[in-house]
Structures are given as C-alpha cells and as structure tokens.
Amino acid sequence: MSVLCVAAIQLTSKSRWQDNLAEVERLLELAVRDGARLVVLPENVFLFNGKGMRALAESADQNVLLESVQTLAKAWSIYLVIGSHPSLYSPRGELVADGRVRQTCWVIDPDGVFIERYDKIHLFDVTVDDKAASYRESDVIEAGDLEPKIVEVDGFKVGLSICYDVRFPELYRALTGLGAELVLVPAAFTYVTGKRHWNILLSARAIENQCYVLGVNQCGWHNATRQTYGHSALYSPVGGELTGLAEEPGYFVFNINKDELAECRAKMPCLSHRRF
C-alpha cells in the first residue's frame, strides 16, 4: 500500500486510568470513523502519575486495562499505539529493580496482538522554569535497552520513540537506517519546553531523516503543578507541518503517501551523501 491514514489522539490524562480509557474510546471511535488505520496515543496516556506507575504495573488493573486496549484494536481492526505505559518487566522477562518500571510504547495489531514494544531510552532528568521545577524520571523509570525499534504497518516501516528521545538525533538516524518512513513521537512535553522546542524538534527530525514524523502530545493541566503543551502535529519529509492541533484535547487524521516520500528522497538524496 502506498497510502496510510494515521491519527493522533491528544489528551489531558490524569491519575485515574478508567477515566483516561473512556476518553480514548470516545476519540478513537471518531478517528476511526474518519478513516484512521494507525492510531497513536500520547505518553502517559492511561496514567499521568509517575509515583503511581509501579503500583499500577503490579495490580490486577494492569491486565484489565491492557486487555481492554487489545479489544479496542481488534474491534475496530486498526493498529493502535499506546504512547507509553508502565511495564513491570523488561523485554527479556526480567523484573525491573528498585521499585521502578520500564516506560513502554506498545504496538497492537488489528487482531488485538501486541506485536512490538519500545522502552524509553532517554530519561527526562532536568530543571524547568515551571511550577514543577524539577523532573527526575530516573527515580521511577529504568532506561530501556539501546535498541532502536521499527514495526511494519500496511507496508510502511514505522519507527518508535518517546518524548525526550526527540532531542537525540542519533536515535532517529538509526531508525532511518533500519528503513523507517514514519517515526512516532508520543510525548508529555511540558508547556515551557514545548513552547520553546516541540515543533522545531519534530520538524528537524523530519528534515534530517527525510521521513514523516508524527508527534502526539499531552495537553493542559494534569494536576496543580504539571502542564503539557499539546500541539500534536504531523510533519512531512521536507519538514512542513501537514496538520496539527492546538492546546485542547482532540484528534486529527491524515493520509501519508509513500510515493511522496520516495520523490523527496530521490530529488535530494541526502542520506546517500552522508560522510559520517
């Protein structure tokens, strides 16, 4: 297939997974009825509470939640990407130590089967000029293995990443080396850092790798101190914004075209001109 209809779902997720799941179900139905075949959810989609990640991963709710998402993908016959969700075990089946979790991006196929996972490599341990002031993901998250991941969706090779990863271009170069034509960036970018860098970084990753980049962000206030930027957007292989959202929950759908991607790479074959 040369065309793939992709969808981004932008949310203001909070700490109760049942409410977040209900909102996903509502917006997902709208996106699918508009033609979406690949639906991407943001980072922290079902739980926006770092300190509660381990408890959810260990609870009986974990299986209920994941089975519900599998059922959604199968019922609508779509590829569904959970932008991130806490995992108790590594891909090798090892229990994550020190009360932490892996921050996992899951891909579910139209049969409701988990077909790939990517565990966030770069952890957001920074100081930001906002109400939260300091973020230390490494306190609650164990970094993933240094292994770039791509998955095939209806003939398109799709690269996986999460949020803070977007600041590290070497990961995206590695994904392109594996054949990525579309790269996903589910995120929970803070309002301050998002306003400064979110769209610039998405565009830059698209330009330098000549691929589509789909950034799917959280938006709004999640608690008294945490605000995210929204502005989910899809960028073309030449770096232009094809469609996007503002700062409220919602969704968009858009058809990406493999022929347009090939034409871009043929006209300016940057990837073949690399010297390093």
BAFI-3210 file (N, C-alpha, C; in Angstrom, 3 decimals, decimal comma, padded with zeros to 6 digits):
// residues 276
n [1|2|3|4|5|6|7|8|9|10|11|12|13|14|15|16|17|18|19|20|21|22|23|24|25|26|27|28|29|30|31|32|33|34|35|36|37|38|39|40|41|42|43|44|45|46|47|48|49|50|51|52|53|54|55|56|57|58|59|60|61|62|63|64|65|66|67|68|69|70|71|72|73|74|75|76|77|78|79|80|81|82|83|84|85|86|87|88|89|90|91|92|93|94|95|96|97|98|99|100|101|102|103|104|105|106|107|108|109|110|111|112|113|114|115|116|117|118|119|120|121|122|123|124|125|126|127|128|129|130|131|132|133|134|135|136|137|138|139|140|141|142|143|144|145|146|147|148|149|150|151|152|153|154|155|156|157|158|159|160|161|162|163|164|165|166|167|168|169|170|171|172|173|174|175|176|177|178|179|180|181|182|183|184|185|186|187|188|189|190|191|192|193|194|195|196|197|198|199|200|201|202|203|204|205|206|207|208|209|210|211|212|213|214|215|216|217|218|219|220|221|222|223|224|225|226|227|228|229|230|231|232|233|234|235|236|237|238|239|240|241|242|243|244|245|246|247|248|249|250|251|252|253|254|255|256|257|258|259|260|261|262|263|264|265|266|267|268|269|270|271|272|273|274|275|276]
n.u [000,838|000,489|-000,463|-001,216|-003,465|-003,150|-003,604|-003,665|-004,204|-004,926|-004,697|-005,769|-004,565|-005,046|-004,802|-006,464|-007,002|-009,271|-010,929|-009,301|-009,104|-011,767|-011,978|-010,132|-011,450|-013,683|-012,583|-011,074|-012,986|-014,135|-011,933|-011,408|-013,760|-013,343|-011,536|-009,058|-006,295|-003,940|-003,608|-002,428|-001,581|-000,803|002,187|002,144|-000,563|-002,653|-002,125|-001,202|000,903|003,724|004,646|002,782|003,152|004,479|002,776|000,419|001,388|001,858|-000,617|-003,910|-005,398|-003,785|-003,760|-006,463|-006,738|-004,891|-005,927|-008,352|-007,539|-006,433|-008,782|-010,101|-008,454|-008,834|-011,616|-012,040|-010,388|-007,706|-004,341|-002,974|-001,293|000,036|001,174|002,918|003,318|003,491|005,667|006,233|008,177|011,204|011,911|013,124|011,977|012,799|012,397|011,857|014,073|014,383|011,896|011,028|009,840|009,632|009,224|007,061|006,393|003,797|002,791|-000,106|-001,737|-004,296|-005,570|-005,597|-003,225|-000,210|002,478|004,940|007,335|008,746|011,072|011,509|014,453|015,945|015,905|014,031|015,566|015,728|015,838|013,261|011,735|009,063|006,009|006,426|009,174|011,393|012,280|012,578|012,812|014,257|014,036|011,768|011,654|013,255|015,840|015,476|016,718|019,476|018,361|017,088|013,739|011,580|008,437|006,260|003,560|000,945|002,649|004,230|007,193|007,612|009,019|009,817|009,642|009,925|008,891|011,229|013,279|013,304|015,117|017,517|019,191|020,607|019,301|017,125|018,387|019,385|016,975|016,092|018,098|017,290|015,231|013,003|010,073|008,104|008,100|007,237|006,418|005,262|004,303|004,755|005,277|006,404|004,738|006,393|008,895|007,854|006,712|009,000|010,521|009,213|007,808|009,874|011,821|010,472|010,128|012,810|013,774|012,289|013,218|016,019|016,078|014,434|011,750|008,352|007,147|005,399|004,160|002,713|001,138|000,527|-001,831|-002,691|-003,622|-002,614|-002,384|-001,888|000,627|001,618|001,727|001,098|002,046|000,581|-000,308|000,016|001,282|001,802|004,553|006,026|008,296|009,923|009,869|007,665|004,680|001,972|-000,540|-002,246|-002,866|-004,129|-004,118|-005,929|-007,765|-008,246|-008,322|-006,645|-006,718|-004,830|-003,692|-000,753|001,764|003,547|004,714|005,184|007,103|009,196|009,728|010,693|013,085|014,433|014,824|016,491|018,949|019,939|020,570|022,208|024,434|025,855|028,727|029,652]
n.v [-001,195|002,274|004,415|005,548|005,993|007,952|008,656|010,987|011,154|013,461|014,202|015,155|013,588|012,079|010,889|008,674|005,724|004,597|006,733|007,957|005,922|005,810|008,268|007,882|005,834|007,247|009,279|007,719|006,244|008,293|009,024|006,660|006,394|008,439|007,337|006,395|004,207|003,651|004,428|006,651|007,076|009,346|009,760|008,464|007,879|006,441|006,780|009,464|009,928|009,659|008,513|006,593|004,585|002,058|000,785|000,483|-001,177|-003,491|-004,269|-005,860|-004,421|-003,843|-005,935|-005,914|-003,369|-003,443|-005,563|-004,437|-002,467|-004,021|-005,230|-003,012|-002,377|-004,694|-004,715|-002,479|-003,049|-002,002|-000,662|000,072|002,298|002,469|005,168|005,421|003,236|001,958|-000,775|-003,786|-005,623|-006,224|-006,550|-009,021|-010,407|-009,873|-008,760|-005,381|-003,447|-001,901|-000,723|000,601|001,106|000,042|002,387|001,943|001,836|000,480|-001,532|-002,551|-004,913|-005,278|-007,622|-007,545|-008,179|-007,810|-006,619|-005,366|-003,691|-000,765|000,491|003,395|005,194|007,571|009,497|011,936|013,964|016,812|020,425|022,770|025,868|026,062|025,339|022,813|022,595|020,713|017,652|014,174|011,516|009,177|008,353|006,825|005,339|002,880|003,001|002,065|-000,630|-000,159|-000,203|000,424|000,451|-000,709|-001,160|-002,863|-001,478|-001,988|-002,067|000,179|001,225|001,807|003,823|003,805|005,902|007,910|010,892|012,660|011,506|012,761|014,785|013,722|013,158|011,012|008,616|008,714|008,747|006,181|004,764|005,510|004,269|001,673|001,649|003,261|005,027|006,530|008,130|007,832|009,983|009,868|011,805|013,748|016,499|019,231|022,393|024,669|023,781|022,700|024,876|026,202|024,332|022,015|021,827|022,649|020,660|018,344|018,992|019,231|016,575|015,348|016,644|016,076|013,349|012,805|011,805|011,046|012,502|011,987|013,650|013,184|014,603|015,217|017,477|020,523|021,003|018,659|018,190|020,119|021,186|020,329|020,950|020,398|020,811|020,255|020,692|018,582|017,145|016,510|016,030|016,602|014,892|016,970|018,708|020,338|021,334|019,288|018,868|019,608|020,101|022,321|023,463|021,922|018,907|016,397|015,191|014,256|013,191|011,923|011,312|009,741|009,468|007,140|007,407|010,149|010,432|008,888|010,407|012,781|011,866|011,028|013,357|014,914|013,337|013,056|011,170|009,336|010,845|011,033|011,402|010,609]
n.w [000,000|-000,763|000,603|003,857|006,447|009,160|012,663|015,335|018,780|021,154|024,557|027,924|030,182|033,410|036,805|037,103|035,620|034,460|033,676|031,775|029,868|029,001|027,675|025,632|024,229|023,281|021,577|019,862|018,427|016,879|015,319|013,890|012,436|010,721|009,063|010,026|010,177|011,512|014,783|017,168|020,509|023,253|025,347|028,704|028,669|029,978|032,628|034,419|036,437|037,914|040,335|040,781|038,976|039,331|041,138|039,618|037,576|038,996|039,797|039,651|037,919|035,780|033,817|033,130|031,995|029,791|028,328|027,623|025,847|023,822|022,955|021,882|019,639|018,109|017,752|016,138|014,079|013,678|013,754|016,811|018,875|021,997|023,520|025,788|028,573|031,883|032,429|034,139|033,677|031,810|028,237|028,163|030,162|032,719|036,036|036,757|038,660|041,970|042,532|040,286|036,864|033,410|030,822|028,450|024,990|023,255|020,497|018,916|016,897|014,228|014,983|017,648|018,903|020,708|019,054|019,035|021,141|022,565|024,757|026,583|026,101|026,697|029,567|031,319|033,170|034,504|035,012|034,979|034,176|035,533|037,364|038,444|038,462|038,826|037,265|037,480|035,941|036,149|038,748|038,924|036,637|034,686|032,346|028,904|026,779|024,520|021,777|018,744|017,456|014,927|013,247|011,003|009,276|007,359|005,091|005,486|007,090|010,414|012,846|016,342|019,211|022,225|023,548|025,273|023,883|021,404|021,376|020,727|018,061|017,002|017,554|015,808|013,369|013,432|013,327|010,786|009,346|009,621|007,945|008,435|007,579|008,601|011,692|015,074|017,780|020,608|023,431|026,486|026,669|028,539|029,147|029,058|027,921|025,627|024,254|023,546|022,040|020,921|018,314|016,624|017,029|016,129|013,419|012,653|013,009|011,005|008,668|008,591|008,361|006,288|006,447|007,435|010,413|013,324|015,931|019,031|021,538|025,073|026,685|028,427|031,971|034,306|036,953|039,962|039,454|036,999|033,647|030,231|026,739|024,385|020,954|019,101|016,101|012,589|010,527|007,325|005,007|004,149|006,177|006,671|008,417|008,257|009,357|012,447|016,004|018,586|021,856|023,218|024,138|021,597|018,187|015,107|011,672|008,904|005,605|004,781|002,257|000,478|-002,016|-002,259|-000,298|-001,387|-003,668|-002,541|-001,354|-003,609|-005,140|-003,517|-002,413|000,372|002,364|001,113|000,742|003,038|005,131|007,533]
ca.u [000,000|001,283|-001,082|-001,593|-004,204|-002,673|-004,367|-003,112|-005,197|-004,343|-005,491|-005,307|-004,684|-004,823|-004,290|-007,408|-006,892|-010,599|-011,389|-008,465|-009,510|-013,057|-011,738|-009,502|-012,500|-014,518|-011,864|-010,651|-014,115|-014,249|-010,807|-011,586|-014,857|-012,772|-010,666|-007,755|-005,821|-002,937|-003,992|-001,333|-001,924|000,384|002,894|001,383|-001,956|-003,621|-001,757|-000,295|001,321|004,944|004,778|001,817|003,406|004,792|001,576|-000,471|002,021|001,777|-002,001|-004,796|-005,902|-002,897|-004,261|-007,781|-006,513|-004,247|-006,883|-009,349|-006,945|-006,383|-010,139|-010,363|-007,754|-009,474|-012,990|-012,011|-009,452|-006,698|-003,095|-003,113|-000,032|-000,008|002,370|003,744|002,605|004,484|005,841|006,915|009,264|011,932|011,562|013,691|011,241|013,428|011,680|012,550|014,535|014,330|010,567|010,788|009,190|010,025|008,229|006,974|005,495|003,288|002,072|-001,098|-002,195|-005,751|-006,084|-005,501|-001,998|000,947|003,470|006,242|007,450|009,962|011,212|012,128|015,895|016,422|015,036|013,896|016,070|016,060|015,213|012,451|011,170|007,613|005,584|007,024|010,574|012,371|011,749|013,594|012,176|015,058|013,615|010,656|011,745|014,530|016,055|015,369|017,910|019,888|017,945|016,012|012,676|010,613|007,375|005,624|002,126|000,403|003,715|005,058|008,076|007,313|009,981|009,239|010,406|009,060|009,086|012,565|014,114|013,326|016,271|018,724|019,010|021,252|018,298|016,296|019,244|019,407|015,679|016,113|018,970|016,505|014,209|011,816|009,454|007,310|008,578|006,261|006,944|004,283|005,009|004,099|006,173|005,936|004,315|007,533|009,829|007,121|006,587|010,315|011,253|008,478|007,612|011,190|012,475|009,766|010,469|014,220|013,922|011,726|014,090|017,327|015,903|013,537|010,662|007,236|007,272|004,105|004,287|001,404|001,448|-000,483|-002,137|-003,445|-003,178|-002,851|-002,512|-001,640|001,936|002,065|001,021|001,757|001,942|-000,303|000,251|000,325|001,440|002,423|005,484|006,357|009,729|010,685|009,817|006,484|003,582|000,863|-001,754|-001,916|-003,847|-003,693|-003,813|-007,072|-007,904|-008,870|-007,635|-006,646|-006,344|-004,165|-003,125|000,628|001,914|004,886|005,249|005,710|008,332|010,210|010,074|011,523|014,420|015,076|015,214|017,602|019,327|020,844|021,000|023,298|025,576|026,457|030,160|029,938]
ca.v [000,000|003,493|005,430|005,094|007,005|007,969|009,519|011,370|011,477|014,342|014,092|015,674|012,410|012,327|009,749|007,562|005,125|004,324|007,951|008,146|004,914|006,219|009,346|007,247|005,136|008,239|009,929|006,702|005,947|009,392|008,951|005,506|006,700|009,340|006,566|006,065|002,822|003,643|005,420|006,811|007,727|010,015|009,228|008,510|008,012|005,897|007,139|010,614|009,965|008,866|007,748|005,500|003,661|000,706|000,208|000,038|-002,303|-004,679|-004,505|-006,622|-003,480|-003,817|-006,854|-005,433|-002,221|-003,838|-006,370|-003,508|-001,803|-005,047|-005,381|-001,841|-002,531|-005,776|-004,335|-001,501|-003,565|-000,964|-000,673|001,021|002,509|003,055|006,015|004,795|002,643|001,306|-002,228|-004,343|-006,485|-005,881|-007,459|-010,348|-011,017|-009,568|-007,807|-004,104|-003,326|-000,649|-000,145|001,378|000,410|000,468|003,230|001,155|002,122|-000,795|-001,547|-003,629|-005,057|-005,355|-008,825|-007,339|-008,813|-006,944|-007,080|-004,755|-002,754|000,034|001,054|004,720|005,168|008,820|009,850|013,378|014,403|018,189|021,538|023,560|027,062|025,978|025,075|021,562|022,998|019,659|016,365|013,117|010,269|008,018|007,902|005,877|004,629|002,297|003,256|000,913|-001,114|000,671|-000,953|001,084|-000,476|-000,355|-002,140|-002,644|-001,217|-001,911|-001,791|001,289|000,948|002,833|003,860|004,096|006,691|008,501|012,203|013,256|010,933|013,608|015,683|012,943|012,812|009,755|007,549|008,812|008,309|004,721|004,290|005,663|003,215|000,436|001,782|003,989|006,007|007,321|007,971|008,272|010,621|010,119|012,659|014,555|017,656|020,295|023,587|025,569|023,228|022,514|026,163|026,566|023,381|020,856|021,832|022,752|019,349|017,432|019,369|018,907|015,122|015,026|017,168|015,430|011,933|012,744|010,880|011,628|012,467|012,220|013,951|013,064|015,141|015,532|018,904|021,043|020,804|017,295|018,366|021,513|021,676|019,767|021,401|019,994|021,810|019,939|020,957|017,382|017,565|015,616|016,744|015,960|014,617|018,201|019,484|021,184|020,800|018,887|019,097|019,628|020,547|023,422|023,125|021,243|017,509|016,204|014,243|014,526|012,093|012,418|010,277|009,904|008,854|006,592|007,942|011,487|010,211|008,430|011,538|013,677|011,280|010,946|014,689|015,364|012,082|013,405|010,009|008,702|011,778|011,073|011,103|010,061]
ca.w [000,000|-000,840|001,450|005,200|007,199|010,542|013,565|016,628|019,803|022,161|025,783|029,207|031,057|034,834|037,563|037,150|034,288|033,896|033,005|030,590|028,888|028,437|026,727|024,473|023,475|022,608|020,486|018,908|017,546|015,930|014,389|013,011|011,511|009,723|008,183|010,594|010,199|012,583|015,787|018,129|021,776|023,796|026,516|029,961|028,242|030,926|033,996|034,482|037,835|037,955|041,576|040,788|037,876|039,800|041,743|038,549|036,878|039,855|040,204|038,767|036,916|034,616|032,789|032,697|031,123|028,542|027,565|027,081|024,686|022,786|022,443|021,048|018,359|017,352|017,411|015,045|013,070|013,460|014,523|017,916|019,575|023,335|023,512|026,827|029,695|032,746|032,354|035,303|033,223|030,600|027,139|028,439|031,248|033,999|036,874|036,895|040,048|042,732|042,559|039,087|035,750|032,074|030,148|027,225|023,878|022,742|019,223|018,865|015,516|014,092|015,642|019,087|019,377|020,920|018,079|019,280|022,254|022,658|026,099|026,516|026,368|027,289|030,679|031,494|034,472|034,147|035,714|034,060|034,815|035,661|038,743|038,908|038,664|038,603|036,802|037,559|035,524|036,545|040,072|038,814|035,362|034,276|030,920|028,030|026,095|023,386|020,594|018,011|017,070|013,891|013,043|009,714|009,305|005,982|004,135|005,942|008,214|011,409|013,938|017,651|020,181|023,245|024,178|025,424|022,822|020,211|021,465|020,456|016,647|016,630|017,589|014,608|012,274|013,500|012,838|009,331|008,847|009,614|006,906|008,898|006,691|009,545|013,069|016,070|018,985|021,662|024,382|027,517|026,716|029,405|028,410|028,865|026,935|024,379|023,561|023,014|021,205|020,426|016,862|015,985|017,083|015,237|012,056|012,413|012,824|009,701|007,614|008,510|008,012|005,132|006,751|008,163|011,880|013,968|017,348|019,684|022,858|026,072|026,721|029,572|033,357|034,778|038,409|040,342|039,027|035,716|032,449|028,991|025,681|023,269|019,620|018,326|014,710|011,614|009,666|006,063|004,855|003,934|007,408|006,799|009,222|007,398|010,138|013,866|016,987|019,446|023,249|023,809|023,712|020,297|017,313|013,671|010,794|007,697|004,749|004,337|000,945|000,275|-003,269|-001,971|000,455|-002,338|-004,525|-001,735|-001,187|-004,921|-005,576|-002,691|-001,750|001,480|003,135|000,388|000,741|004,382|005,227|008,864]
c.u [000,874|000,724|-001,471|-002,281|-003,818|-003,520|-003,570|-004,259|-004,505|-005,271|-004,934|-005,488|-004,376|-004,505|-005,230|-007,521|-008,256|-011,134|-010,600|-008,824|-010,834|-012,880|-011,045|-010,560|-013,353|-013,821|-011,407|-011,775|-014,269|-013,145|-010,971|-012,702|-014,415|-011,713|-009,345|-007,488|-004,762|-003,282|-002,924|-001,813|-000,665|001,073|002,002|-000,124|-002,952|-003,308|-000,774|000,095|002,534|005,069|003,810|002,079|003,622|003,554|000,605|000,096|001,915|000,343|-002,756|-005,369|-005,063|-003,419|-005,616|-007,620|-005,938|-005,162|-007,970|-008,821|-006,803|-007,754|-010,516|-009,726|-008,437|-010,870|-013,024|-011,074|-008,418|-005,396|-003,218|-001,799|-000,297|001,283|003,379|002,839|003,624|004,477|006,671|008,155|009,933|011,506|012,096|012,992|011,839|012,610|012,494|012,854|014,179|012,978|010,226|010,034|009,953|008,878|008,105|005,952|005,102|002,591|001,177|-001,634|-003,713|-006,386|-006,029|-004,253|-000,906|002,074|004,842|006,176|008,774|009,980|012,045|013,588|016,351|015,438|015,173|014,268|016,595|015,420|014,506|011,850|009,648|007,269|006,173|008,503|011,585|011,671|012,879|012,928|012,950|014,737|012,562|010,717|013,160|014,687|016,001|016,698|018,205|019,634|016,806|015,015|011,831|009,613|006,719|004,114|001,642|001,466|004,595|005,929|008,005|008,306|009,329|010,204|009,418|009,640|010,530|013,552|014,305|014,495|017,582|018,671|019,638|020,274|017,495|017,090|019,316|018,091|015,596|016,986|018,287|015,337|012,991|011,367|008,556|007,879|007,543|006,966|005,790|004,981|004,087|004,999|005,586|005,579|005,509|008,480|009,143|007,027|007,906|010,769|010,441|008,384|008,922|011,859|011,798|010,127|011,912|014,421|013,360|012,677|015,350|017,236|014,978|012,465|009,515|007,497|005,934|004,320|002,912|001,584|000,239|-000,730|-002,818|-002,825|-003,588|-002,975|-002,119|-000,328|002,339|001,151|001,810|001,288|000,911|000,398|000,762|000,350|002,083|003,289|005,850|007,857|010,572|010,526|008,628|005,405|002,383|-000,484|-001,373|-003,079|-003,287|-003,463|-004,969|-007,096|-008,614|-008,110|-007,525|-006,316|-005,737|-003,603|-001,683|000,846|003,357|005,521|005,841|007,020|009,471|010,670|010,990|012,951|015,167|015,597|016,436|018,093|020,340|021,405|022,150|024,551|026,306|027,927|030,536|028,899]
c.v [001,247|004,609|004,806|006,243|006,915|008,929|009,771|011,690|012,234|014,406|014,973|014,542|012,788|011,004|008,547|006,937|004,869|005,535|008,194|007,153|005,305|007,332|008,825|006,570|006,116|008,831|008,930|006,369|007,035|009,314|007,807|005,759|007,699|008,642|006,110|004,562|002,617|004,777|005,452|007,625|008,341|009,223|009,380|008,527|007,528|006,227|008,298|010,841|009,058|007,996|006,579|004,432|002,229|000,025|-000,292|-001,191|-003,592|-005,105|-005,381|-005,730|-003,497|-004,712|-006,409|-004,309|-002,643|-004,711|-005,491|-002,824|-002,790|-005,227|-004,221|-001,997|-003,579|-005,379|-003,387|-001,931|-002,512|-001,352|000,432|001,093|003,171|003,847|005,637|004,288|001,904|-000,211|-002,703|-005,138|-005,909|-006,821|-008,878|-011,055|-010,777|-008,524|-006,527|-003,855|-001,978|000,052|000,704|000,535|000,738|001,328|002,711|001,710|000,780|-000,593|-002,776|-003,701|-005,216|-006,625|-008,707|-007,935|-007,760|-007,433|-006,434|-003,874|-002,015|000,663|002,330|004,687|006,399|009,302|011,330|013,767|015,827|019,174|022,413|024,731|027,016|025,615|023,782|021,746|021,913|018,365|015,341|011,776|009,045|007,530|006,800|005,013|004,105|002,493|001,966|000,525|-000,240|-000,077|-000,218|000,070|000,111|-001,494|-001,838|-002,524|-001,019|-001,494|-000,607|000,830|002,127|002,727|004,335|004,924|007,256|009,840|012,721|012,697|011,904|014,591|014,986|012,394|011,487|008,578|007,543|008,450|006,784|004,131|004,398|004,594|001,864|000,516|002,588|005,032|006,977|007,059|008,570|008,864|010,899|010,825|013,217|015,764|018,725|021,529|024,479|025,034|023,013|023,791|026,560|025,632|022,295|020,815|021,909|021,393|018,347|017,720|018,993|017,412|014,692|015,439|016,323|013,951|011,720|011,665|011,660|011,492|012,862|012,402|013,998|013,413|015,143|017,041|019,260|020,745|019,410|017,237|019,815|022,066|021,250|020,189|020,962|020,870|021,506|020,122|019,687|017,757|016,458|016,450|015,908|015,681|015,844|019,166|020,395|020,534|020,535|019,090|019,071|020,122|021,722|022,888|022,457|019,779|017,412|015,179|014,826|013,240|012,692|011,240|010,612|009,032|008,418|007,134|009,332|011,400|009,818|009,573|012,518|013,151|011,188|012,312|015,195|014,177|012,283|012,169|009,282|009,575|011,809|010,682|010,521|008,994]
c.w [000,000|000,029|002,788|005,913|008,676|011,366|014,837|017,569|020,927|023,376|026,897|030,213|032,499|035,527|037,590|035,758|033,647|033,129|031,715|029,488|028,227|027,410|025,466|023,610|022,675|021,390|019,427|017,935|016,479|014,880|013,402|012,008|010,445|008,860|008,751|010,575|011,279|013,540|016,872|019,328|022,382|024,918|027,752|029,733|029,288|032,381|033,963|035,940|037,990|039,187|041,637|039,747|038,345|040,374|040,683|037,853|037,673|040,149|039,218|037,676|035,641|033,494|032,251|031,686|029,773|027,683|026,940|025,826|023,526|022,129|021,526|019,665|017,492|016,888|016,213|013,918|012,676|014,145|015,569|018,686|020,923|023,499|024,569|027,934|030,552|032,624|033,534|034,910|031,974|029,480|027,347|029,586|032,621|034,755|037,010|038,368|040,657|042,687|041,355|038,050|034,480|031,521|028,719|026,246|023,255|021,404|019,183|017,442|015,440|014,647|017,158|019,706|019,573|020,018|018,266|020,507|022,118|024,039|026,034|026,964|027,148|028,346|031,025|032,927|034,309|035,125|034,686|034,826|034,789|037,092|039,303|039,216|038,311|038,212|036,880|037,237|035,997|037,952|039,989|037,548|035,155|032,773|030,117|027,412|024,881|022,087|019,899|017,489|015,946|013,748|011,699|009,878|007,871|004,965|004,474|007,104|009,187|012,564|015,224|018,503|021,178|023,705|024,150|024,403|021,665|020,215|021,082|019,031|016,244|016,677|016,292|013,357|012,248|012,993|011,320|008,692|008,782|008,617|007,285|007,878|007,466|010,931|014,018|017,282|019,942|022,813|025,453|027,753|027,626|028,580|028,086|027,799|025,593|023,575|022,906|021,883|020,499|018,904|016,099|015,928|016,156|013,784|011,716|012,181|011,467|008,582|007,479|008,137|006,827|005,337|007,380|009,661|012,481|015,465|017,996|021,160|023,784|026,056|028,038|030,925|033,838|036,298|038,708|039,798|037,625|034,573|031,222|027,829|024,605|021,937|018,949|016,856|013,885|010,683|008,448|005,988|004,511|005,110|007,569|007,639|008,315|008,068|011,607|014,713|017,772|020,865|023,972|023,367|022,363|019,488|015,921|012,931|009,530|006,921|004,394|003,114|000,726|-001,003|-003,066|-001,196|-000,493|-003,245|-003,805|-001,639|-002,515|-005,379|-004,802|-001,859|-000,625|002,180|002,451|000,346|002,085|004,335|006,575|009,196]
res [m|s|v|l|c|v|a|a|i|q|l|t|s|k|s|r|w|q|d|n|l|a|e|v|e|r|l|l|e|l|a|v|r|d|g|a|r|l|v|v|l|p|e|n|v|f|l|f|n|g|k|g|m|r|a|l|a|e|s|a|d|q|n|v|l|l|e|s|v|q|t|l|a|k|a|w|s|i|y|l|v|i|g|s|h|p|s|l|y|s|p|r|g|e|l|v|a|d|g|r|v|r|q|t|c|w|v|i|d|p|d|g|v|f|i|e|r|y|d|k|i|h|l|f|d|v|t|v|d|d|k|a|a|s|y|r|e|s|d|v|i|e|a|g|d|l|e|p|k|i|v|e|v|d|g|f|k|v|g|l|s|i|c|y|d|v|r|f|p|e|l|y|r|a|l|t|g|l|g|a|e|l|v|l|v|p|a|a|f|t|y|v|t|g|k|r|h|w|n|i|l|l|s|a|r|a|i|e|n|q|c|y|v|l|g|v|n|q|c|g|w|h|n|a|t|r|q|t|y|g|h|s|a|l|y|s|p|v|g|g|e|l|t|g|l|a|e|e|p|g|y|f|v|f|n|i|n|k|d|e|l|a|e|c|r|a|k|m|p|c|l|s|h|r|r|f]
***
